[in-house]
């Protein structure tokens, strides 16, 4: 007897198992994909839209908030420089008003004036001071360089100051080769002519004014000309006189903000302001990443929230879609199973009606054949000297055996038709098996078959139909008898499944069943016993077991044997 | 008990069956009258004494169940055995309720039929 867990045994597909669910695997995959895409679209689109909208709003607000200090600092720096220049211009005007031209045009006087002005303005910004007449000739000069007598008539600045009355130059190196710029003012003389008071300002001291602006450590505060040439050194754009290649907006009044990149490619937010009455433009540059740090952090957080939410939503959608498709698949499978069951029941019922009709129609002529043959047998047997008596008796006996065989078939057909009705009573399966074996005892004895019945396993009584169960096990054990050779072995074992009820397995060491036969073994009229079987035994058995709420399985290996396992519920209410 | 000399009425709409079985029963010493219609059977019963009636269930005209009902009404002690090719449990139950002694399926072996007849007659005699 082999173990029920032998791996090489194939479990036969019972005819009531689902053949094919309404959707195939590919159909379910497509449905799952559509559900996921539709749900994800509906769920994620508003999330993405709202996140982007919020990001834009926050970005705009934070940017406005972040650049406001830059604009303020730039304006502050512009005012500082404007005050510086205005103070110097006012000081020069004061000097002119305070002294008549004749007393002023003396280098020593000019030297005292310069020292006085630097002292009063607390910055030694004035480097030299000169007076130029209206022909462009420097009449007198005080300063560290020998510039007396120079002719400036061809200089553009001289033309401008002659025309406008004021000139503030860009920073330049000039004859002295030191960065400086010039403030020149025109003054009328009583004789109708004019002279120009020209002062040189130290560009470095001028640039130091920017240090008074409370800029942040990463800020780059510098001056450029209106065409973008550096007037003071810049940390990012290079030394003085370097062209930034950037054209500031000098048309707008007040502070303007812009976004540019430095020569290293770093993104900068810059504030620019034109210093009034000068060629200078104040520039405050701050790295974008510093300005927008809070925005960058917020944007990162928003992206994290978006990605996290999307992953969560997609996860839930995938889970939901899987659940949906799995349940749909189960429902479809169950529906297909039920439809198949109904179909199978209808088939059985139709076959039952057909079988009953056939049996009835066949039984009457069969009875006539039997009685006629029997009569012939009787008549011949009574005549001791009947010609060919023995031959005739043999022929009659042969006819009667065939009638018996047909009779067995028709009676089974009728049994097949009848098995729908069930009467429930308490059944001890072991004693029922003993009763069934009682019918077969003689054949087992003649064929020297060894039959073992499990006496050890405790099994509960079940509520079922005794007569129907007898038919079930008679069929199964009869099959086992047919499968084994003389001297073969049949083992009958019991078990108690975890869900309750009783299992009974009948295992033989007979010829086994082929794969093809396994798939059709429970079909009505399917038989492998050429000329002997009706093909109804196992079909009837299957129908009865299902009707009683049980299951029947068959495992087989060709050449080794077969095991039929019947699982019966403890009560019929457990039937499915 | 011996069955020789037993008087039997065998009723079946299959004439061939009636003739063959009647002859076989006669060979076994049973006085057998065959009938192929229910009404004909009732006439025989009214006119003759029988020890037992073997009756087909499905017959044209008066069916076996109607015949047994009438037999039991007129001769309640006369044992009746039902014979059918259909094997309907309902018919069997109904026949037994109406007083049939047993219900046999066609084709029946003559020895089995005689054994049942013997039991039926013995039971009938015992009850008398």
Interface residues (C-beta under 8 A of the other chain):
Chain A: X356 X359 X360 X361 X362 X363 X364 X366 X367 X368 X369 X370 X371 X372 X374 X375 X378 X379 X382 X403 X404 X406 X407 X410 X411 X414 X418 X421
Chain B: X14 X16 X17 X20 X21 X23 X24 X27 X58 X85 X86 X87 X88 X89 X105 X106 X107 X108 X109 X110
